[in-house]
Amino acid sequence: MTRVIFLGPPGAGKGTQAKTLADNWNIAHISTGDILRQALKEQTPLGVKAQGYMDKGELVPDQLVQEMVQERLSQPDTQSGWILDGFPRTVNQAVFLEELLQKLNQHGEKVVNLEVPDEILIARLLQRGRKDDTEEVIRRRLEVYRSETAPLIDFYSSRQTLLSVNGDQSPEEVTSELHKLIA
């Protein structure tokens, strides 16, 4: 039963690696970013609420994201395993997830932190060409990441479930390293 949580700043390659591994292992890839982008595109009530936060480079409030994740982890395709990409982003979300996984009887998750220097991240994100990826917004998102999300590294280190991987390599090299660590 493979259950993996990806941590790392925006642009570290979480989505790329999560999709590759989920396809290789035939398990669910759960991306809160994709769920949010879909909600924005469809202008659902959640999407409209989330838009205001995302336009400013802020994190979408825990409650909104937690409801989406709880609903997604309760679906049948997650029973054989999953990869979470973009959640949790705060220690509060990590505590929520820990309690949710207990309740759903889904244990044994591994947490992977993709480490990439800021200047590499900024260059990668600017190359993506999304309208919300201006250098100013990217730098703000990295600040938010450092203050809100980086404490998760200590949270999962203290639970001895954290694995760190150098994300400043080719995607293939990162995938190979992840296979060795998780398989």
CYANA upper distance limits for C-alpha pairs under 8 A (distance plus 0.5 A):
  1 MET  CA     80 SER  CA      6.45
  1 MET  CA     81 GLY  CA      5.85
  2 THR  CA     27 ILE  CA      8.39
  2 THR  CA     80 SER  CA      7.90
  2 THR  CA     81 GLY  CA      5.29
  2 THR  CA     82 TRP  CA      6.91
  2 THR  CA     83 ILE  CA      8.40
  2 THR  CA    108 GLY  CA      8.49
  2 THR  CA    109 GLU  CA      7.66
  3 ARG  CA     81 GLY  CA      5.70
  3 ARG  CA     82 TRP  CA      5.47
  3 ARG  CA     83 ILE  CA      6.26
  3 ARG  CA     84 LEU  CA      8.45
  3 ARG  CA    107 HIS  CA      8.42
  3 ARG  CA    108 GLY  CA      7.33
  3 ARG  CA    109 GLU  CA      5.08
  3 ARG  CA    110 LYS  CA      6.81
  4 VAL  CA     82 TRP  CA      6.98
  4 VAL  CA     83 ILE  CA      5.19
  4 VAL  CA     84 LEU  CA      6.70
  4 VAL  CA    109 GLU  CA      5.88
  4 VAL  CA    110 LYS  CA      5.35
  4 VAL  CA    111 VAL  CA      6.23
  4 VAL  CA    112 VAL  CA      7.67
  5 ILE  CA     83 ILE  CA      6.34
  5 ILE  CA     84 LEU  CA      5.25
  5 ILE  CA     85 ASP  CA      6.87
  5 ILE  CA     87 PHE  CA      7.87
  5 ILE  CA     88 PRO  CA      8.47
  5 ILE  CA    109 GLU  CA      7.53
  5 ILE  CA    110 LYS  CA      6.72
  5 ILE  CA    111 VAL  CA      5.16
  5 ILE  CA    112 VAL  CA      6.66
  6 PHE  CA     14 LYS  CA      6.60
  6 PHE  CA     18 ALA  CA      8.08
  6 PHE  CA     83 ILE  CA      7.92
  6 PHE  CA     84 LEU  CA      6.63
  6 PHE  CA     85 ASP  CA      5.75
  6 PHE  CA     86 GLY  CA      7.36
  6 PHE  CA     87 PHE  CA      8.16
  6 PHE  CA    111 VAL  CA      6.47
  6 PHE  CA    112 VAL  CA      5.47
  6 PHE  CA    113 ASN  CA      6.57
  6 PHE  CA    114 LEU  CA      7.93
  7 LEU  CA     14 LYS  CA      7.73
  7 LEU  CA     85 ASP  CA      7.91
  7 LEU  CA     86 GLY  CA      7.51
  7 LEU  CA     87 PHE  CA      8.33
  7 LEU  CA     88 PRO  CA      8.49
  7 LEU  CA     89 ARG  CA      8.39
  7 LEU  CA    111 VAL  CA      7.63
  7 LEU  CA    112 VAL  CA      6.38
  7 LEU  CA    113 ASN  CA      5.02
  7 LEU  CA    114 LEU  CA      6.75
  8 GLY  CA     12 ALA  CA      6.36
  8 GLY  CA     14 LYS  CA      7.44
  8 GLY  CA    113 ASN  CA      5.83
  8 GLY  CA    114 LEU  CA      5.39
  8 GLY  CA    115 GLU  CA      6.79
  8 GLY  CA    116 VAL  CA      8.44
  9 PRO  CA    114 LEU  CA      8.26
  9 PRO  CA    115 GLU  CA      8.31
  9 PRO  CA    116 VAL  CA      8.25
  9 PRO  CA    121 LEU  CA      8.34
  9 PRO  CA    142 LEU  CA      7.12
  9 PRO  CA    145 TYR  CA      6.72
 10 PRO  CA    121 LEU  CA      7.54
 10 PRO  CA    125 LEU  CA      8.20
 10 PRO  CA    141 ARG  CA      7.91
 10 PRO  CA    142 LEU  CA      7.53
 10 PRO  CA    145 TYR  CA      8.43
 11 GLY  CA    121 LEU  CA      5.67
 11 GLY  CA    122 ILE  CA      8.03
 11 GLY  CA    124 ARG  CA      6.64
 11 GLY  CA    125 LEU  CA      6.18
 12 ALA  CA    114 LEU  CA      6.59
 12 ALA  CA    115 GLU  CA      7.39
 12 ALA  CA    116 VAL  CA      6.42
 12 ALA  CA    121 LEU  CA      6.89
 12 ALA  CA    167 GLY  CA      6.59
 12 ALA  CA    168 ASP  CA      8.37
 13 GLY  CA     17 GLN  CA      6.58
 13 GLY  CA    114 LEU  CA      7.96
 13 GLY  CA    167 GLY  CA      7.45
 13 GLY  CA    171 PRO  CA      8.29
 14 LYS  CA     18 ALA  CA      6.35
 14 LYS  CA     85 ASP  CA      6.68
 14 LYS  CA     86 GLY  CA      8.19
 14 LYS  CA    114 LEU  CA      7.74
 15 GLY  CA     19 LYS  CA      6.51
 15 GLY  CA     31 SER  CA      7.85
 15 GLY  CA     85 ASP  CA      6.79
 16 THR  CA     20 THR  CA      6.76
 16 THR  CA    171 PRO  CA      8.26
 17 GLN  CA     21 LEU  CA      6.54
 17 GLN  CA    171 PRO  CA      7.88
 17 GLN  CA    174 VAL  CA      8.20
 17 GLN  CA    175 THR  CA      6.87
 18 ALA  CA     22 ALA  CA      6.37
 18 ALA  CA     29 HIS  CA      6.86
 18 ALA  CA     83 ILE  CA      6.69
 18 ALA  CA     84 LEU  CA      8.11
 18 ALA  CA     85 ASP  CA      7.08
 19 LYS  CA     23 ASP  CA      6.58
 19 LYS  CA     29 HIS  CA      6.63
 20 THR  CA     24 ASN  CA      6.68
 20 THR  CA    175 THR  CA      8.20
 21 LEU  CA     25 TRP  CA      6.47
 21 LEU  CA    175 THR  CA      8.00
 22 ALA  CA     26 ASN  CA      5.98
 22 ALA  CA     27 ILE  CA      5.45
 22 ALA  CA     28 ALA  CA      6.53
 22 ALA  CA     29 HIS  CA      6.10
 22 ALA  CA     82 TRP  CA      7.70
 22 ALA  CA     83 ILE  CA      7.13
 23 ASP  CA     27 ILE  CA      7.27
 27 ILE  CA     77 ASP  CA      7.99
 27 ILE  CA     78 THR  CA      7.57
 27 ILE  CA     80 SER  CA      6.98
 27 ILE  CA     81 GLY  CA      5.85
 27 ILE  CA     82 TRP  CA      5.75
 27 ILE  CA     83 ILE  CA      7.90
 28 ALA  CA     77 ASP  CA      6.90
 28 ALA  CA     78 THR  CA      6.31
 28 ALA  CA     81 GLY  CA      7.08
 28 ALA  CA     82 TRP  CA      5.06
 28 ALA  CA     83 ILE  CA      6.77
 29 HIS  CA     82 TRP  CA      6.36
 29 HIS  CA     83 ILE  CA      5.48
 29 HIS  CA     84 LEU  CA      6.90
 29 HIS  CA     85 ASP  CA      7.90
 30 ILE  CA     72 ARG  CA      8.12
 30 ILE  CA     82 TRP  CA      7.48
 30 ILE  CA     83 ILE  CA      6.44
 30 ILE  CA     84 LEU  CA      5.45
 30 ILE  CA     85 ASP  CA      6.53
 31 SER  CA     35 ILE  CA      6.82
 31 SER  CA     84 LEU  CA      6.62
 31 SER  CA     85 ASP  CA      5.20
 31 SER  CA     86 GLY  CA      6.50
 31 SER  CA     87 PHE  CA      8.23
 32 THR  CA     36 LEU  CA      6.49
 32 THR  CA     65 VAL  CA      7.84
 32 THR  CA     68 MET  CA      8.39
 32 THR  CA     69 VAL  CA      7.98
 32 THR  CA     84 LEU  CA      8.45
 32 THR  CA     85 ASP  CA      7.10
 32 THR  CA     86 GLY  CA      6.05
 32 THR  CA     87 PHE  CA      7.04
 33 GLY  CA     37 ARG  CA      6.53
 33 GLY  CA     85 ASP  CA      8.35
 33 GLY  CA     86 GLY  CA      6.95
 34 ASP  CA     38 GLN  CA      6.56
 35 ILE  CA     39 ALA  CA      6.77
 36 LEU  CA     40 LEU  CA      6.65
 36 LEU  CA     46 LEU  CA      8.48
 36 LEU  CA     47 GLY  CA      6.87
 36 LEU  CA     50 ALA  CA      7.94
 37 ARG  CA     41 LYS  CA      6.59
 37 ARG  CA     47 GLY  CA      8.10
 38 GLN  CA     42 GLU  CA      6.64
 38 GLN  CA     47 GLY  CA      8.28
 39 ALA  CA     43 GLN  CA      6.25
 39 ALA  CA     44 THR  CA      5.80
 39 ALA  CA     45 PRO  CA      8.40
 39 ALA  CA     46 LEU  CA      6.91
 39 ALA  CA     47 GLY  CA      4.81
 39 ALA  CA     48 VAL  CA      8.29
 40 LEU  CA     44 THR  CA      7.15
 40 LEU  CA     46 LEU  CA      8.30
 40 LEU  CA     47 GLY  CA      4.65
 40 LEU  CA     48 VAL  CA      6.84
 40 LEU  CA     50 ALA  CA      8.03
 40 LEU  CA     51 GLN  CA      7.13
 41 LYS  CA     47 GLY  CA      8.04
 42 GLU  CA     47 GLY  CA      7.89
 43 GLN  CA     47 GLY  CA      5.77
 43 GLN  CA     48 VAL  CA      6.15
 44 THR  CA     48 VAL  CA      6.66
 45 PRO  CA     49 LYS  CA      6.81
 46 LEU  CA     50 ALA  CA      6.51
 46 LEU  CA     64 LEU  CA      7.72
 47 GLY  CA     51 GLN  CA      6.47
 48 VAL  CA     52 GLY  CA      7.72
 49 LYS  CA     53 TYR  CA      8.05
 50 ALA  CA     54 MET  CA      6.74
 50 ALA  CA     60 VAL  CA      6.18
 51 GLN  CA     55 ASP  CA      6.50
 52 GLY  CA     56 LYS  CA      7.33
 53 TYR  CA     57 GLY  CA      7.02
 53 TYR  CA     58 GLU  CA      5.52
 53 TYR  CA     59 LEU  CA      6.73
 53 TYR  CA     60 VAL  CA      6.26
 54 MET  CA     58 GLU  CA      5.94
 54 MET  CA     59 LEU  CA      7.06
 54 MET  CA     60 VAL  CA      7.32
 55 ASP  CA    132 ASP  CA      7.28
 56 LYS  CA    137 VAL  CA      7.71
 57 GLY  CA    137 VAL  CA      6.13
 57 GLY  CA    138 ILE  CA      8.00
 57 GLY  CA    140 ARG  CA      6.66
 57 GLY  CA    141 ARG  CA      5.88
 58 GLU  CA    141 ARG  CA      7.37
 58 GLU  CA    144 VAL  CA      7.51
 59 LEU  CA    144 VAL  CA      8.15
 60 VAL  CA     64 LEU  CA      7.60
 60 VAL  CA     65 VAL  CA      7.47
 61 PRO  CA     65 VAL  CA      7.22
 62 ASP  CA     66 GLN  CA      6.32
 62 ASP  CA     92 ASN  CA      8.31
 62 ASP  CA     93 GLN  CA      7.00
 63 GLN  CA     67 GLU  CA      6.75
 64 LEU  CA     68 MET  CA      7.16
 65 VAL  CA     69 VAL  CA      6.76
 66 GLN  CA     70 GLN  CA      6.50
 66 GLN  CA     93 GLN  CA      7.61
 66 GLN  CA     96 PHE  CA      8.16
 67 GLU  CA     71 GLU  CA      6.71
 68 MET  CA     72 ARG  CA      6.67
 69 VAL  CA     73 LEU  CA      6.51
 70 GLN  CA     74 SER  CA      6.78
 70 GLN  CA    100 LEU  CA      7.76
 71 GLU  CA     75 GLN  CA      7.43
 73 LEU  CA     78 THR  CA      6.47
 74 SER  CA     78 THR  CA      7.71
 74 SER  CA    104 LEU  CA      8.08
 75 GLN  CA     79 GLN  CA      8.33
 77 ASP  CA     81 GLY  CA      8.43
 78 THR  CA     82 TRP  CA      6.17
 87 PHE  CA     93 GLN  CA      8.01
 87 PHE  CA     94 ALA  CA      8.49
 88 PRO  CA     93 GLN  CA      5.63
 88 PRO  CA     94 ALA  CA      5.77
 88 PRO  CA     97 LEU  CA      7.82
 89 ARG  CA     93 GLN  CA      6.97
 89 ARG  CA     94 ALA  CA      7.94
 89 ARG  CA    145 TYR  CA      8.45
 89 ARG  CA    148 GLU  CA      7.39
 89 ARG  CA    149 THR  CA      5.43
 89 ARG  CA    152 LEU  CA      7.93
 90 THR  CA     94 ALA  CA      6.81
 90 THR  CA    148 GLU  CA      6.04
 90 THR  CA    149 THR  CA      5.54
 90 THR  CA    151 PRO  CA      7.88
 90 THR  CA    152 LEU  CA      6.96
 91 VAL  CA     95 VAL  CA      6.70
 91 VAL  CA    148 GLU  CA      8.42
 91 VAL  CA    149 THR  CA      7.88
 91 VAL  CA    151 PRO  CA      7.27
 91 VAL  CA    152 LEU  CA      6.17
 91 VAL  CA    155 PHE  CA      7.54
 92 ASN  CA     96 PHE  CA      6.71
 93 GLN  CA     97 LEU  CA      6.52
 94 ALA  CA     98 GLU  CA      6.57
 94 ALA  CA    152 LEU  CA      8.01
 95 VAL  CA     99 GLU  CA      6.80
 96 PHE  CA    100 LEU  CA      6.58
 97 LEU  CA    101 LEU  CA      6.49
 98 GLU  CA    102 GLN  CA      6.83
 99 GLU  CA    103 LYS  CA      6.74
100 LEU  CA    104 LEU  CA      6.60
101 LEU  CA    105 ASN  CA      6.26
101 LEU  CA    106 GLN  CA      5.38
101 LEU  CA    107 HIS  CA      6.80
102 GLN  CA    106 GLN  CA      6.74
102 GLN  CA    107 HIS  CA      7.36
109 GLU  CA    161 THR  CA      8.04
110 LYS  CA    161 THR  CA      5.97
110 LYS  CA    162 LEU  CA      7.14
110 LYS  CA    163 LEU  CA      7.98
110 LYS  CA    182 ILE  CA      8.10
111 VAL  CA    156 TYR  CA      7.68
111 VAL  CA    161 THR  CA      6.25
111 VAL  CA    162 LEU  CA      5.31
111 VAL  CA    163 LEU  CA      6.50
112 VAL  CA    162 LEU  CA      6.39
112 VAL  CA    163 LEU  CA      5.27
112 VAL  CA    164 SER  CA      6.22
112 VAL  CA    165 VAL  CA      7.51
113 ASN  CA    153 ILE  CA      8.06
113 ASN  CA    162 LEU  CA      7.58
113 ASN  CA    163 LEU  CA      6.64
113 ASN  CA    164 SER  CA      5.23
113 ASN  CA    165 VAL  CA      6.59
114 LEU  CA    164 SER  CA      6.66
114 LEU  CA    165 VAL  CA      5.57
114 LEU  CA    166 ASN  CA      6.43
114 LEU  CA    167 GLY  CA      5.50
115 GLU  CA    164 SER  CA      7.51
115 GLU  CA    165 VAL  CA      6.60
115 GLU  CA    166 ASN  CA      5.58
115 GLU  CA    167 GLY  CA      5.61
115 GLU  CA    168 ASP  CA      7.64
116 VAL  CA    120 ILE  CA      7.28
116 VAL  CA    121 LEU  CA      7.16
116 VAL  CA    166 ASN  CA      7.11
116 VAL  CA    167 GLY  CA      5.73
116 VAL  CA    168 ASP  CA      5.76
117 PRO  CA    121 LEU  CA      6.94
117 PRO  CA    168 ASP  CA      8.04
118 ASP  CA    122 ILE  CA      6.68
118 ASP  CA    142 LEU  CA      8.30
119 GLU  CA    123 ALA  CA      6.78
120 ILE  CA    124 ARG  CA      6.65
120 ILE  CA    168 ASP  CA      8.22
121 LEU  CA    125 LEU  CA      6.58
122 ILE  CA    126 LEU  CA      6.60
122 ILE  CA    135 GLU  CA      7.49
122 ILE  CA    138 ILE  CA      7.08
122 ILE  CA    139 ARG  CA      7.98
123 ALA  CA    127 GLN  CA      6.81
124 ARG  CA    128 ARG  CA      7.11
125 LEU  CA    129 GLY  CA      7.77
125 LEU  CA    133 ASP  CA      6.92
125 LEU  CA    138 ILE  CA      7.88
126 LEU  CA    130 ARG  CA      8.32
126 LEU  CA    133 ASP  CA      6.56
126 LEU  CA    134 THR  CA      7.27
126 LEU  CA    135 GLU  CA      7.47
128 ARG  CA    133 ASP  CA      8.27
129 GLY  CA    133 ASP  CA      7.07
132 ASP  CA    137 VAL  CA      7.51
133 ASP  CA    137 VAL  CA      6.68
133 ASP  CA    138 ILE  CA      6.41
134 THR  CA    138 ILE  CA      6.55
135 GLU  CA    139 ARG  CA      6.58
136 GLU  CA    140 ARG  CA      6.77
137 VAL  CA    141 ARG  CA      6.59
138 ILE  CA    142 LEU  CA      6.74
139 ARG  CA    143 GLU  CA      6.77
140 ARG  CA    144 VAL  CA      6.68
141 ARG  CA    145 TYR  CA      6.52
142 LEU  CA    146 ARG  CA      6.63
143 GLU  CA    147 SER  CA      6.82
144 VAL  CA    148 GLU  CA      6.24
144 VAL  CA    149 THR  CA      8.02
145 TYR  CA    149 THR  CA      5.40
145 TYR  CA    150 ALA  CA      6.83
146 ARG  CA    150 ALA  CA      5.50
146 ARG  CA    151 PRO  CA      8.40
147 SER  CA    151 PRO  CA      7.88
149 THR  CA    153 ILE  CA      8.37
150 ALA  CA    154 ASP  CA      8.22
151 PRO  CA    155 PHE  CA      6.88
152 LEU  CA    156 TYR  CA      6.54
153 ILE  CA    157 SER  CA      6.41
153 ILE  CA    162 LEU  CA      7.72
154 ASP  CA    158 SER  CA      6.52
155 PHE  CA    159 ARG  CA      7.28
156 TYR  CA    160 GLN  CA      6.71
156 TYR  CA    161 THR  CA      6.15
156 TYR  CA    162 LEU  CA      5.90
157 SER  CA    161 THR  CA      6.70
157 SER  CA    162 LEU  CA      5.73
163 LEU  CA    181 LEU  CA      8.23
165 VAL  CA    174 VAL  CA      7.89
165 VAL  CA    177 GLU  CA      7.92
165 VAL  CA    178 LEU  CA      8.06
166 ASN  CA    174 VAL  CA      7.67
167 GLY  CA    174 VAL  CA      6.74
169 GLN  CA    173 GLU  CA      6.56
169 GLN  CA    174 VAL  CA      6.73
170 SER  CA    174 VAL  CA      6.89
171 PRO  CA    175 THR  CA      6.64
172 GLU  CA    176 SER  CA      6.63
173 GLU  CA    177 GLU  CA      6.72
174 VAL  CA    178 LEU  CA      6.66
175 THR  CA    179 HIS  CA      6.68
176 SER  CA    180 LYS  CA      6.99
177 GLU  CA    181 LEU  CA      6.86
178 LEU  CA    182 ILE  CA      6.43
178 LEU  CA    183 ALA  CA      8.42
179 HIS  CA    183 ALA  CA      5.84
